[in-house]
Amino acid sequence: MSKLEKREHLKEMWRLAFLKAMGASNIKRIFKRLHDRVVTFGTTKNINRTRQDIEKKILEAKPKIVLMPDDPFKRFWSVMMIFLLGYVATLVPYHICFI
């Protein structure tokens, strides 16, 4: 090979290396963007949705009844559950042993 051919070959090798590096950079950028969207929206099934769509869906899925911890009905329900669990905790062993 002559010097000119070596120089042209070297230029071609550098051009190919540059193109491969640019391709890898683009792939890395695409996957970074995909990763950011997965982190933002949770899963890949929500990627094509906007943040407003997801917030609207969350608000629509919010339960209609919210029981606060100091609500009288919740207090009554908790006391009723304690009595029923106590009843079951005594009745089931009695039936297993004696009936």
Secondary structure as UniProt FT lines:
FT   HELIX           3..41
FT   HELIX           44..46
FT   TURN            47..48
FT   HELIX           51..60
FT   TURN            69..70
FT   HELIX           72..98
//
